[in-house]
Amino acid sequence: MNLILFGPPAAGKGTQAKKLVAERAFLQLSTGDMLRAARTSGTELGKRVAGIMDSGALVSDDIVIALIEEQLDRNPKAAGFIFDGFPRTIPQANALDAALAKRGKKVDAVIRLKVDEAGLLDRVTKRFEAEGRADDNPEAFKKRLAAYNAQTAPLLPKYAQEGKLTEIDGMASVDAVAAAISRRLDAAGKGAKT
């Protein structure tokens, strides 16, 4: 079972991914985590990533796909993969489909955590005031939210047309969201529970 989790920053993707890792033995592939790990790995690919990141440039789709393919090859017996932060564009989605197809796999489900943006901004603002997390700065958050909406909007019709997209109320409780995701995965008939 291979799953893409969509949702804006602070929508709860990380929380839900952790639950799926714990409950279903999925592997979470976060592009940010993979880039940071590659940078410190000392491999040829890692050195390329470090050079690009150090220059302040964006890492190309080819490199991100290479990192994902590396993880797919390292973990052939994984119960499934959760793609977090990728794909963000139609070319990335097509590259992911091709990478999975080469290994006899596919994207089985796409979960979009739908949120009330005003409620999310309120949540982030309160967290920023209470915890002072730099990534929760309300103004920076608004920019991240706008970028997310602009980037993912074209992907939703693609996955809806393929019959893979399920929208879940991301403003519900953590347990309610987890239960809705579990129902979707179980309905796909391939939920690899451990």
Backbone as JSON Lines, residues from 0, in Angstrom:
{"i":0,"aa":"M","n":[0.86,-1.18,0.0],"ca":[0.0,0.0,0.0],"c":[0.9,1.24,0.0]}
{"i":1,"aa":"N","n":[0.73,2.06,-0.99],"ca":[1.49,3.3,-1.08],"c":[0.52,4.47,-1.03]}
{"i":2,"aa":"L","n":[0.81,5.4,-0.15],"ca":[-0.12,6.45,0.19],"c":[0.55,7.81,0.08]}
{"i":3,"aa":"I","n":[-0.17,8.76,-0.51],"ca":[0.27,10.15,-0.5],"c":[-0.62,10.9,0.48]}
{"i":4,"aa":"L","n":[-0.01,11.65,1.38],"ca":[-0.75,12.49,2.32],"c":[-0.62,13.94,1.89]}
{"i":5,"aa":"F","n":[-1.75,14.56,1.6],"ca":[-1.78,15.98,1.27],"c":[-2.43,16.74,2.41]}
{"i":6,"aa":"G","n":[-1.96,17.91,2.65],"ca":[-2.55,18.79,3.65],"c":[-1.61,19.94,3.88]}
{"i":7,"aa":"P","n":[-2.15,21.11,4.16],"ca":[-1.28,22.27,4.38],"c":[-0.46,22.11,5.66]}
{"i":8,"aa":"P","n":[0.52,22.98,5.83],"ca":[1.29,22.95,7.08],"c":[0.34,23.01,8.28]}
{"i":9,"aa":"A","n":[0.65,22.27,9.31],"ca":[-0.11,22.23,10.58],"c":[-1.45,21.52,10.46]}
{"i":10,"aa":"A","n":[-1.69,20.81,9.36],"ca":[-2.96,20.1,9.19],"c":[-2.97,18.76,9.91]}
{"i":11,"aa":"G","n":[-1.8,18.28,10.35],"ca":[-1.75,17.02,11.07],"c":[-1.19,15.86,10.28]}
{"i":12,"aa":"K","n":[-0.57,16.12,9.13],"ca":[-0.01,15.03,8.31],"c":[1.04,14.25,9.09]}
{"i":13,"aa":"G","n":[1.93,14.95,9.76],"ca":[2.99,14.27,10.51],"c":[2.44,13.37,11.6]}
{"i":14,"aa":"T","n":[1.44,13.86,12.3],"ca":[0.81,13.07,13.36],"c":[0.19,11.8,12.79]}
{"i":15,"aa":"Q","n":[-0.53,11.95,11.68],"ca":[-1.2,10.79,11.08],"c":[-0.17,9.81,10.48]}
{"i":16,"aa":"A","n":[0.88,10.35,9.9],"ca":[1.93,9.47,9.35],"c":[2.56,8.63,10.45]}
{"i":17,"aa":"K","n":[2.84,9.26,11.59],"ca":[3.43,8.51,12.72],"c":[2.51,7.38,13.17]}
{"i":18,"aa":"K","n":[1.21,7.63,13.2],"ca":[0.26,6.59,13.59],"c":[0.29,5.43,12.59]}
{"i":19,"aa":"L","n":[0.36,5.76,11.3],"ca":[0.39,4.71,10.28],"c":[1.69,3.91,10.34]}
{"i":20,"aa":"V","n":[2.77,4.57,10.63],"ca":[4.05,3.88,10.8],"c":[3.95,2.9,11.97]}
{"i":21,"aa":"A","n":[3.38,3.36,13.08],"ca":[3.27,2.52,14.28],"c":[2.26,1.38,14.1]}
{"i":22,"aa":"E","n":[1.13,1.69,13.48],"ca":[0.04,0.71,13.42],"c":[0.11,-0.23,12.22]}
{"i":23,"aa":"R","n":[0.69,0.24,11.13],"ca":[0.67,-0.56,9.9],"c":[2.07,-0.87,9.35]}
{"i":24,"aa":"A","n":[3.08,-0.42,10.04],"ca":[4.48,-0.68,9.64],"c":[4.83,-0.06,8.29]}
{"i":25,"aa":"F","n":[4.15,1.03,7.95],"ca":[4.51,1.77,6.74],"c":[5.81,2.52,7.0]}
{"i":26,"aa":"L","n":[6.48,2.9,5.93],"ca":[7.65,3.77,6.02],"c":[7.25,5.15,5.51]}
{"i":27,"aa":"Q","n":[7.57,6.17,6.29],"ca":[7.27,7.54,5.88],"c":[8.47,8.09,5.12]}
{"i":28,"aa":"L","n":[8.22,8.55,3.91],"ca":[9.26,9.18,3.11],"c":[8.97,10.67,3.04]}
{"i":29,"aa":"S","n":[9.61,11.41,3.92],"ca":[9.5,12.86,3.96],"c":[10.66,13.41,3.15]}
{"i":30,"aa":"T","n":[10.36,14.19,2.11],"ca":[11.44,14.69,1.26],"c":[12.41,15.54,2.07]}
{"i":31,"aa":"G","n":[11.91,16.34,2.99],"ca":[12.8,17.17,3.81],"c":[13.76,16.31,4.62]}
{"i":32,"aa":"D","n":[13.23,15.26,5.26],"ca":[14.08,14.35,6.04],"c":[15.1,13.64,5.16]}
{"i":33,"aa":"M","n":[14.65,13.22,3.97],"ca":[15.55,12.5,3.07],"c":[16.69,13.41,2.58]}
{"i":34,"aa":"L","n":[16.36,14.67,2.29],"ca":[17.4,15.61,1.83],"c":[18.43,15.86,2.94]}
{"i":35,"aa":"R","n":[17.94,16.04,4.17],"ca":[18.87,16.26,5.29],"c":[19.74,15.03,5.52]}
{"i":36,"aa":"A","n":[19.16,13.84,5.42],"ca":[19.93,12.61,5.62],"c":[20.95,12.43,4.5]}
{"i":37,"aa":"A","n":[20.54,12.71,3.26],"ca":[21.46,12.57,2.13],"c":[22.64,13.52,2.28]}
{"i":38,"aa":"R","n":[22.34,14.7,2.73],"ca":[23.38,15.72,2.89],"c":[24.5,15.24,3.82]}
{"i":39,"aa":"T","n":[24.14,14.53,4.86],"ca":[25.13,14.09,5.85],"c":[25.68,12.68,5.56]}
{"i":40,"aa":"S","n":[25.19,12.03,4.51],"ca":[25.55,10.63,4.26],"c":[26.96,10.43,3.71]}
{"i":41,"aa":"G","n":[27.47,11.42,3.01],"ca":[28.79,11.27,2.42],"c":[28.78,10.55,1.08]}
{"i":42,"aa":"T","n":[27.61,10.1,0.59],"ca":[27.53,9.43,-0.72],"c":[27.66,10.48,-1.82]}
{"i":43,"aa":"E","n":[27.85,10.0,-3.05],"ca":[27.96,10.93,-4.19],"c":[26.7,11.78,-4.29]}
{"i":44,"aa":"L","n":[25.54,11.11,-4.18],"ca":[24.28,11.84,-4.25],"c":[24.18,12.83,-3.1]}
{"i":45,"aa":"G","n":[24.61,12.41,-1.92],"ca":[24.6,13.28,-0.75],"c":[25.46,14.51,-0.95]}
{"i":46,"aa":"K","n":[26.62,14.34,-1.58],"ca":[27.5,15.48,-1.84],"c":[26.86,16.46,-2.82]}
{"i":47,"aa":"R","n":[26.15,15.91,-3.81],"ca":[25.44,16.79,-4.75],"c":[24.35,17.58,-4.03]}
{"i":48,"aa":"V","n":[23.6,16.88,-3.18],"ca":[22.53,17.54,-2.42],"c":[23.11,18.64,-1.53]}
{"i":49,"aa":"A","n":[24.21,18.33,-0.83],"ca":[24.83,19.32,0.06],"c":[25.25,20.56,-0.71]}
{"i":50,"aa":"G","n":[25.86,20.37,-1.88],"ca":[26.3,21.5,-2.68],"c":[25.15,22.38,-3.12]}
{"i":51,"aa":"I","n":[24.05,21.75,-3.52],"ca":[22.88,22.5,-3.97],"c":[22.26,23.25,-2.79]}
{"i":52,"aa":"M","n":[22.1,22.55,-1.66],"ca":[21.48,23.19,-0.5],"c":[22.36,24.33,0.03]}
{"i":53,"aa":"D","n":[23.67,24.12,0.02],"ca":[24.58,25.16,0.51],"c":[24.54,26.4,-0.36]}
{"i":54,"aa":"S","n":[24.25,26.22,-1.65],"ca":[24.18,27.38,-2.55],"c":[22.85,28.11,-2.43]}
{"i":55,"aa":"G","n":[21.9,27.51,-1.71],"ca":[20.58,28.14,-1.54],"c":[19.62,27.81,-2.66]}
{"i":56,"aa":"A","n":[20.04,26.96,-3.6],"ca":[19.18,26.59,-4.73],"c":[18.22,25.48,-4.3]}
{"i":57,"aa":"L","n":[17.18,25.27,-5.12],"ca":[16.24,24.19,-4.88],"c":[16.8,22.9,-5.47]}
{"i":58,"aa":"V","n":[16.61,21.82,-4.78],"ca":[17.04,20.51,-5.25],"c":[16.09,20.09,-6.38]}
{"i":59,"aa":"S","n":[16.66,19.61,-7.48],"ca":[15.86,19.27,-8.66],"c":[14.98,18.05,-8.41]}
{"i":60,"aa":"D","n":[13.95,17.95,-9.24],"ca":[13.06,16.79,-9.17],"c":[13.84,15.5,-9.39]}
{"i":61,"aa":"D","n":[14.83,15.52,-10.3],"ca":[15.61,14.31,-10.58],"c":[16.29,13.79,-9.32]}
{"i":62,"aa":"I","n":[16.84,14.7,-8.53],"ca":[17.54,14.29,-7.31],"c":[16.55,13.76,-6.28]}
{"i":63,"aa":"V","n":[15.41,14.44,-6.13],"ca":[14.41,13.97,-5.16],"c":[13.9,12.59,-5.56]}
{"i":64,"aa":"I","n":[13.64,12.4,-6.85],"ca":[13.19,11.08,-7.32],"c":[14.27,10.03,-7.08]}
{"i":65,"aa":"A","n":[15.54,10.39,-7.3],"ca":[16.63,9.45,-7.03],"c":[16.65,9.05,-5.56]}
{"i":66,"aa":"L","n":[16.41,10.01,-4.67],"ca":[16.36,9.7,-3.23],"c":[15.2,8.77,-2.91]}
{"i":67,"aa":"I","n":[14.05,9.03,-3.53],"ca":[12.88,8.18,-3.3],"c":[13.15,6.77,-3.83]}
{"i":68,"aa":"E","n":[13.72,6.69,-5.03],"ca":[14.02,5.37,-5.6],"c":[15.01,4.6,-4.72]}
{"i":69,"aa":"E","n":[15.97,5.32,-4.16],"ca":[16.93,4.71,-3.25],"c":[16.21,4.08,-2.06]}
{"i":70,"aa":"Q","n":[15.23,4.79,-1.49],"ca":[14.48,4.26,-0.35],"c":[13.6,3.08,-0.77]}
{"i":71,"aa":"L","n":[12.99,3.16,-1.95],"ca":[12.17,2.04,-2.43],"c":[13.02,0.78,-2.57]}
{"i":72,"aa":"D","n":[14.24,0.97,-3.09],"ca":[15.13,-0.18,-3.29],"c":[15.69,-0.72,-1.98]}
{"i":73,"aa":"R","n":[15.92,0.16,-1.01],"ca":[16.46,-0.28,0.28],"c":[15.42,-1.01,1.12]}
{"i":74,"aa":"N","n":[14.15,-0.79,0.84],"ca":[13.08,-1.33,1.68],"c":[12.05,-2.1,0.85]}
{"i":75,"aa":"P","n":[12.48,-3.12,0.1],"ca":[11.55,-3.81,-0.79],"c":[10.44,-4.58,-0.06]}
{"i":76,"aa":"K","n":[10.66,-4.9,1.2],"ca":[9.65,-5.67,1.94],"c":[8.76,-4.79,2.82]}
{"i":77,"aa":"A","n":[8.86,-3.47,2.66],"ca":[8.04,-2.56,3.47],"c":[6.56,-2.82,3.22]}
{"i":78,"aa":"A","n":[5.77,-2.68,4.26],"ca":[4.33,-2.87,4.14],"c":[3.72,-1.81,3.23]}
{"i":79,"aa":"G","n":[4.38,-0.68,3.14],"ca":[3.9,0.41,2.29],"c":[4.7,1.67,2.58]}
{"i":80,"aa":"F","n":[4.51,2.65,1.73],"ca":[5.21,3.92,1.87],"c":[4.21,5.04,1.98]}
{"i":81,"aa":"I","n":[4.53,6.01,2.82],"ca":[3.75,7.24,2.94],"c":[4.61,8.34,2.33]}
{"i":82,"aa":"F","n":[4.13,8.96,1.26],"ca":[4.86,10.05,0.64],"c":[4.35,11.36,1.24]}
{"i":83,"aa":"D","n":[5.27,12.07,1.87],"ca":[4.95,13.28,2.62],"c":[5.81,14.42,2.05]}
{"i":84,"aa":"G","n":[5.16,15.42,1.47],"ca":[5.89,16.53,0.87],"c":[6.25,16.28,-0.58]}
{"i":85,"aa":"F","n":[5.77,15.2,-1.12],"ca":[6.04,14.85,-2.51],"c":[4.94,13.92,-2.97]}
{"i":86,"aa":"P","n":[4.42,14.07,-4.16],"ca":[4.75,15.06,-5.18],"c":[4.07,16.4,-4.91]}
{"i":87,"aa":"R","n":[4.63,17.44,-5.51],"ca":[4.04,18.78,-5.4],"c":[3.63,19.36,-6.74]}
{"i":88,"aa":"T","n":[4.02,18.69,-7.82],"ca":[3.67,19.15,-9.16],"c":[3.28,17.94,-10.01]}
{"i":89,"aa":"I","n":[2.64,18.21,-11.14],"ca":[2.26,17.12,-12.05],"c":[3.5,16.36,-12.54]}
{"i":90,"aa":"P","n":[4.59,17.05,-12.96],"ca":[5.78,16.29,-13.38],"c":[6.32,15.39,-12.25]}
{"i":91,"aa":"Q","n":[6.28,15.88,-11.01],"ca":[6.74,15.05,-9.89],"c":[5.81,13.84,-9.72]}
{"i":92,"aa":"A","n":[4.52,14.05,-9.86],"ca":[3.56,12.94,-9.72],"c":[3.81,11.9,-10.8]}
{"i":93,"aa":"N","n":[4.06,12.36,-12.03],"ca":[4.33,11.42,-13.12],"c":[5.64,10.67,-12.88]}
{"i":94,"aa":"A","n":[6.65,11.36,-12.35],"ca":[7.94,10.71,-12.05],"c":[7.76,9.67,-10.95]}
{"i":95,"aa":"L","n":[6.95,9.99,-9.93],"ca":[6.69,9.03,-8.86],"c":[5.97,7.8,-9.42]}
{"i":96,"aa":"D","n":[4.96,8.02,-10.27],"ca":[4.25,6.89,-10.88],"c":[5.22,5.99,-11.64]}
{"i":97,"aa":"A","n":[6.15,6.61,-12.41],"ca":[7.11,5.83,-13.19],"c":[8.07,5.06,-12.28]}
{"i":98,"aa":"A","n":[8.54,5.72,-11.21],"ca":[9.46,5.05,-10.28],"c":[8.79,3.85,-9.62]}
{"i":99,"aa":"L","n":[7.55,4.01,-9.22],"ca":[6.83,2.9,-8.6],"c":[6.54,1.79,-9.62]}
{"i":100,"aa":"A","n":[6.13,2.18,-10.82],"ca":[5.81,1.19,-11.85],"c":[7.01,0.31,-12.19]}
{"i":101,"aa":"K","n":[8.21,0.89,-12.18],"ca":[9.43,0.11,-12.45],"c":[9.6,-1.01,-11.43]}
{"i":102,"aa":"R","n":[9.0,-0.84,-10.26],"ca":[9.13,-1.82,-9.19],"c":[7.84,-2.61,-8.99]}
{"i":103,"aa":"G","n":[6.94,-2.52,-9.96],"ca":[5.68,-3.25,-9.87],"c":[4.74,-2.71,-8.81]}
{"i":104,"aa":"K","n":[4.87,-1.43,-8.5],"ca":[4.06,-0.8,-7.46],"c":[3.31,0.39,-8.04]}
{"i":105,"aa":"K","n":[2.41,0.98,-7.24],"ca":[1.68,2.16,-7.67],"c":[1.24,2.94,-6.44]}
{"i":106,"aa":"V","n":[0.76,4.15,-6.67],"ca":[0.11,4.91,-5.61],"c":[-1.28,4.3,-5.44]}
{"i":107,"aa":"D","n":[-1.57,3.81,-4.24],"ca":[-2.85,3.15,-4.0],"c":[-3.92,4.11,-3.49]}
{"i":108,"aa":"A","n":[-3.5,5.1,-2.71],"ca":[-4.48,6.01,-2.11],"c":[-3.83,7.38,-1.91]}
{"i":109,"aa":"V","n":[-4.66,8.39,-2.07],"ca":[-4.24,9.77,-1.82],"c":[-5.23,10.35,-0.83]}
{"i":110,"aa":"I","n":[-4.72,10.75,0.31],"ca":[-5.57,11.33,1.37],"c":[-5.3,12.82,1.44]}
{"i":111,"aa":"R","n":[-6.34,13.6,1.31],"ca":[-6.22,15.05,1.48],"c":[-6.91,15.43,2.78]}
{"i":112,"aa":"L","n":[-6.13,16.0,3.69],"ca":[-6.7,16.5,4.94],"c":[-7.23,17.9,4.67]}
{"i":113,"aa":"K","n":[-8.55,17.99,4.58],"ca":[-9.18,19.3,4.33],"c":[-9.29,20.04,5.65]}
{"i":114,"aa":"V","n":[-8.94,21.3,5.61],"ca":[-8.96,22.1,6.83],"c":[-9.61,23.45,6.57]}
{"i":115,"aa":"D","n":[-10.1,24.02,7.64],"ca":[-10.6,25.38,7.62],"c":[-9.37,26.28,7.81]}
{"i":116,"aa":"E","n":[-9.03,27.04,6.77],"ca":[-7.78,27.8,6.83],"c":[-7.77,28.84,7.93]}
{"i":117,"aa":"A","n":[-8.91,29.47,8.21],"ca":[-8.97,30.45,9.3],"c":[-8.75,29.75,10.64]}
{"i":118,"aa":"G","n":[-9.37,28.58,10.81],"ca":[-9.18,27.81,12.03],"c":[-7.74,27.33,12.18]}
{"i":119,"aa":"L","n":[-7.14,26.95,11.06],"ca":[-5.75,26.51,11.08],"c":[-4.83,27.66,11.46]}
{"i":120,"aa":"L","n":[-5.07,28.83,10.89],"ca":[-4.26,30.0,11.22],"c":[-4.41,30.34,12.7]}
{"i":121,"aa":"D","n":[-5.62,30.22,13.23],"ca":[-5.84,30.47,14.65],"c":[-5.06,29.47,15.49]}
{"i":122,"aa":"R","n":[-5.08,28.2,15.09],"ca":[-4.34,27.15,15.79],"c":[-2.84,27.45,15.8]}
{"i":123,"aa":"V","n":[-2.33,27.83,14.64],"ca":[-0.9,28.12,14.51],"c":[-0.52,29.35,15.32]}
{"i":124,"aa":"T","n":[-1.37,30.38,15.28],"ca":[-1.09,31.61,16.03],"c":[-1.01,31.32,17.52]}
{"i":125,"aa":"K","n":[-1.94,30.53,18.03],"ca":[-1.93,30.17,19.45],"c":[-0.69,29.37,19.81]}
{"i":126,"aa":"R","n":[-0.32,28.45,18.93],"ca":[0.87,27.63,19.17],"c":[2.13,28.51,19.14]}
{"i":127,"aa":"F","n":[2.16,29.47,18.22],"ca":[3.3,30.38,18.12],"c":[3.42,31.21,19.4]}
{"i":128,"aa":"E","n":[2.29,31.72,19.89],"ca":[2.3,32.53,21.11],"c":[2.69,31.69,22.32]}
{"i":129,"aa":"A","n":[2.27,30.43,22.36],"ca":[2.55,29.57,23.51],"c":[3.96,28.98,23.47]}
{"i":130,"aa":"E","n":[4.41,28.57,22.26],"ca":[5.67,27.83,22.15],"c":[6.78,28.61,21.46]}
{"i":131,"aa":"G","n":[6.41,29.66,20.71],"ca":[7.41,30.46,20.02],"c":[8.11,29.74,18.89]}
{"i":132,"aa":"R","n":[7.46,28.73,18.32],"ca":[8.08,28.0,17.2],"c":[8.2,28.91,15.99]}
{"i":133,"aa":"A","n":[9.41,29.03,15.47],"ca":[9.65,29.94,14.34],"c":[8.8,29.57,13.13]}
{"i":134,"aa":"D","n":[8.6,28.27,12.89],"ca":[7.83,27.87,11.71],"c":[6.33,28.12,11.87]}
{"i":135,"aa":"D","n":[5.92,28.53,13.07],"ca":[4.51,28.86,13.31],"c":[4.25,30.36,13.27]}
{"i":136,"aa":"N","n":[5.24,31.15,12.88],"ca":[5.02,32.59,12.74],"c":[3.82,32.79,11.8]}
{"i":137,"aa":"P","n":[2.77,33.5,12.25],"ca":[1.55,33.6,11.44],"c":[1.77,34.16,10.04]}
{"i":138,"aa":"E","n":[2.65,35.14,9.88],"ca":[2.88,35.71,8.54],"c":[3.6,34.7,7.64]}
{"i":139,"aa":"A","n":[4.61,34.03,8.17],"ca":[5.31,33.01,7.4],"c":[4.36,31.86,7.07]}
{"i":140,"aa":"F","n":[3.51,31.52,8.03],"ca":[2.56,30.44,7.81],"c":[1.61,30.76,6.66]}
{"i":141,"aa":"K","n":[1.14,32.02,6.58],"ca":[0.24,32.41,5.48],"c":[0.91,32.19,4.13]}
{"i":142,"aa":"K","n":[2.21,32.49,4.05],"ca":[2.94,32.29,2.79],"c":[3.06,30.8,2.48]}
{"i":143,"aa":"R","n":[3.37,30.0,3.49],"ca":[3.48,28.56,3.28],"c":[2.14,27.96,2.85]}
{"i":144,"aa":"L","n":[1.06,28.46,3.44],"ca":[-0.27,27.99,3.1],"c":[-0.61,28.34,1.65]}
{"i":145,"aa":"A","n":[-0.3,29.57,1.23],"ca":[-0.56,29.99,-0.15],"c":[0.25,29.15,-1.13]}
{"i":146,"aa":"A","n":[1.52,28.88,-0.79],"ca":[2.37,28.05,-1.66],"c":[1.82,26.64,-1.77]}
{"i":147,"aa":"Y","n":[1.39,26.08,-0.64],"ca":[0.81,24.73,-0.65],"c":[-0.41,24.69,-1.56]}
{"i":148,"aa":"N","n":[-1.31,25.65,-1.39],"ca":[-2.53,25.67,-2.18],"c":[-2.23,25.8,-3.67]}
{"i":149,"aa":"A","n":[-1.28,26.65,-4.02],"ca":[-0.93,26.85,-5.43],"c":[-0.29,25.59,-6.02]}
{"i":150,"aa":"Q","n":[0.55,24.94,-5.24],"ca":[1.28,23.78,-5.76],"c":[0.41,22.55,-5.89]}
{"i":151,"aa":"T","n":[-0.42,22.31,-4.9],"ca":[-1.16,21.04,-4.9],"c":[-2.47,21.1,-5.66]}
{"i":152,"aa":"A","n":[-3.0,22.27,-5.9],"ca":[-4.29,22.38,-6.59],"c":[-4.34,21.58,-7.9]}
{"i":153,"aa":"P","n":[-3.29,21.62,-8.74],"ca":[-3.36,20.86,-9.99],"c":[-3.31,19.34,-9.78]}
{"i":154,"aa":"L","n":[-2.79,18.88,-8.65],"ca":[-2.66,17.45,-8.42],"c":[-3.99,16.8,-8.03]}
{"i":155,"aa":"L","n":[-4.85,17.56,-7.37],"ca":[-6.09,16.97,-6.87],"c":[-6.97,16.4,-7.98]}
{"i":156,"aa":"P","n":[-7.18,17.14,-9.09],"ca":[-7.99,16.55,-10.17],"c":[-7.37,15.29,-10.77]}
{"i":157,"aa":"K","n":[-6.04,15.26,-10.87],"ca":[-5.36,14.06,-11.4],"c":[-5.72,12.83,-10.57]}
{"i":158,"aa":"Y","n":[-5.56,12.96,-9.25],"ca":[-5.81,11.8,-8.4],"c":[-7.3,11.5,-8.26]}
{"i":159,"aa":"A","n":[-8.13,12.54,-8.34],"ca":[-9.58,12.31,-8.31],"c":[-10.01,11.52,-9.55]}
{"i":160,"aa":"Q","n":[-9.48,11.9,-10.7],"ca":[-9.81,11.22,-11.95],"c":[-9.37,9.76,-11.92]}
{"i":161,"aa":"E","n":[-8.26,9.49,-11.24],"ca":[-7.76,8.12,-11.11],"c":[-8.52,7.33,-10.04]}
{"i":162,"aa":"G","n":[-9.43,7.99,-9.33],"ca":[-10.21,7.32,-8.28],"c":[-9.42,7.05,-7.01]}
{"i":163,"aa":"K","n":[-8.33,7.78,-6.8],"ca":[-7.47,7.53,-5.65],"c":[-7.65,8.55,-4.53]}
{"i":164,"aa":"L","n":[-8.29,9.68,-4.83],"ca":[-8.37,10.79,-3.87],"c":[-9.52,10.62,-2.89]}
{"i":165,"aa":"T","n":[-9.2,10.73,-1.6],"ca":[-10.2,10.76,-0.54],"c":[-9.93,12.01,0.29]}
{"i":166,"aa":"E","n":[-10.99,12.78,0.53],"ca":[-10.85,13.97,1.36],"c":[-11.41,13.69,2.73]}
{"i":167,"aa":"I","n":[-10.63,14.05,3.74],"ca":[-10.99,13.79,5.13],"c":[-10.94,15.11,5.88]}
{"i":168,"aa":"D","n":[-11.88,15.29,6.8],"ca":[-11.93,16.51,7.6],"c":[-10.74,16.55,8.55]}
{"i":169,"aa":"G","n":[-9.75,17.36,8.2],"ca":[-8.55,17.46,9.01],"c":[-8.74,18.27,10.29]}
{"i":170,"aa":"M","n":[-9.91,18.88,10.46],"ca":[-10.18,19.65,11.68],"c":[-10.81,18.77,12.76]}
{"i":171,"aa":"A","n":[-11.12,17.52,12.41],"ca":[-11.67,16.59,13.4],"c":[-10.55,16.2,14.38]}
{"i":172,"aa":"S","n":[-10.92,15.45,15.41],"ca":[-9.91,15.02,16.38],"c":[-8.89,14.1,15.71]}
{"i":173,"aa":"V","n":[-7.73,14.0,16.33],"ca":[-6.66,13.13,15.8],"c":[-7.19,11.71,15.61]}
{"i":174,"aa":"D","n":[-7.92,11.19,16.59],"ca":[-8.44,9.82,16.49],"c":[-9.49,9.68,15.4]}
{"i":175,"aa":"A","n":[-10.33,10.69,15.22],"ca":[-11.35,10.63,14.17],"c":[-10.71,10.65,12.79]}
{"i":176,"aa":"V","n":[-9.69,11.47,12.62],"ca":[-8.97,11.51,11.34],"c":[-8.29,10.17,11.09]}
{"i":177,"aa":"A","n":[-7.63,9.63,12.11],"ca":[-6.95,8.34,11.98],"c":[-7.94,7.24,11.6]}
{"i":178,"aa":"A","n":[-9.12,7.25,12.21],"ca":[-10.13,6.24,11.91],"c":[-10.61,6.37,10.46]}
{"i":179,"aa":"A","n":[-10.79,7.59,9.99],"ca":[-11.22,7.81,8.6],"c":[-10.15,7.34,7.62]}
{"i":180,"aa":"I","n":[-8.89,7.6,7.93],"ca":[-7.79,7.13,7.07],"c":[-7.76,5.61,7.06]}
{"i":181,"aa":"S","n":[-7.91,4.99,8.24],"ca":[-7.91,3.52,8.31],"c":[-9.03,2.92,7.48]}
{"i":182,"aa":"R","n":[-10.22,3.53,7.56],"ca":[-11.35,3.02,6.76],"c":[-11.01,3.08,5.27]}
{"i":183,"aa":"R","n":[-10.39,4.17,4.85],"ca":[-10.03,4.32,3.42],"c":[-9.01,3.27,3.01]}
{"i":184,"aa":"L","n":[-8.01,3.06,3.84],"ca":[-6.98,2.07,3.51],"c":[-7.55,0.65,3.5]}
{"i":185,"aa":"D","n":[-8.4,0.36,4.48],"ca":[-9.01,-0.96,4.55],"c":[-9.91,-1.2,3.35]}
{"i":186,"aa":"A","n":[-10.62,-0.15,2.91],"ca":[-11.5,-0.27,1.74],"c":[-10.7,-0.58,0.48]}
{"i":187,"aa":"A","n":[-9.46,-0.13,0.46],"ca":[-8.61,-0.43,-0.7],"c":[-8.26,-1.91,-0.74]}
{"i":188,"aa":"G","n":[-8.54,-2.62,0.39],"ca":[-8.33,-4.06,0.41],"c":[-6.88,-4.49,0.58]}
{"i":189,"aa":"K","n":[-6.02,-3.51,0.9],"ca":[-4.62,-3.86,0.98],"c":[-4.0,-3.38,2.28]}
{"i":190,"aa":"G","n":[-4.79,-3.02,3.27],"ca":[-4.23,-2.51,4.52],"c":[-3.36,-3.55,5.18]}
{"i":191,"aa":"A","n":[-2.08,-3.25,5.28],"ca":[-1.12,-4.2,5.86],"c":[-0.95,-3.96,7.34]}
{"i":192,"aa":"K","n":[-1.93,-4.36,8.13],"ca":[-1.85,-4.15,9.58],"c":[-0.83,-5.09,10.18]}
{"i":193,"aa":"T","n":[-0.2,-4.57,11.23],"ca":[0.76,-5.42,11.91],"c":[0.23,-5.78,13.28]}
